[in-house]
Amino acid sequence: MPPAWRETVARLVPTAALVTVPGAAHNVATTAPARVADAVRAFLTRPDLLDGQVDTHAHR
């Protein structure tokens, strides 16, 4: 996906988080599994997601 598309999707999805992994190949989950796990863990434990502060129906 071109960088501009990724940035647009991240901007339009209310709870999105765009994470770039420099040097990772096409399948980032297999070329940088620890970095992917860290990013997923950080996303899933975001305080705003856990306490309901994010309006998942709002558009940015």
C-alpha positions in Angstrom: 0.0 0.0 0.0 1.5 3.4 -0.9 2.5 5.6 2.0 -0.2 8.2 1.2 -2.9 5.6 1.4 -1.7 4.3 4.7 -1.7 7.8 6.1 -5.2 8.4 4.8 -6.6 5.2 6.3 -4.9 6.0 9.7 -6.4 9.5 9.6 -9.9 8.3 8.7 -10.2 5.3 11.1 -10.9 6.8 14.6 -8.9 4.3 16.6 -6.2 3.6 14.0 -2.5 3.7 14.8 0.0 3.9 11.9 3.3 2.1 12.8 6.2 2.1 10.4 8.9 -0.5 10.8 12.0 0.6 9.0 13.8 -2.2 7.1 10.9 -4.6 7.4 10.0 -6.6 4.3 6.6 -6.9 2.7 5.3 -9.3 5.4 6.3 -7.3 8.5 4.9 -9.9 10.9 7.5 -12.5 9.8 10.4 -10.1 9.3 10.0 -8.1 12.5 7.7 -10.2 14.8 8.9 -8.6 18.0 8.2 -5.1 16.7 4.7 -6.1 15.5 4.0 -7.7 18.9 5.1 -4.5 20.6 2.9 -2.4 18.4 -0.1 -4.6 18.9 0.4 -4.7 22.6 0.8 -0.9 22.8 -2.4 -0.5 20.7 -4.5 -2.9 22.7 -3.5 -1.3 26.0 -4.0 2.3 25.0 -5.8 4.0 28.0 -8.2 5.8 25.7 -9.4 2.5 24.2 -9.6 0.8 27.6 -11.7 3.4 29.3 -14.1 4.2 26.5 -12.8 7.7 25.8 -12.6 7.1 22.0 -15.8 7.6 20.0 -15.4 4.8 17.5 -18.2 6.2 15.4 -16.8 9.7 15.0 -14.9 10.7 11.8 -11.7 12.7 11.9 
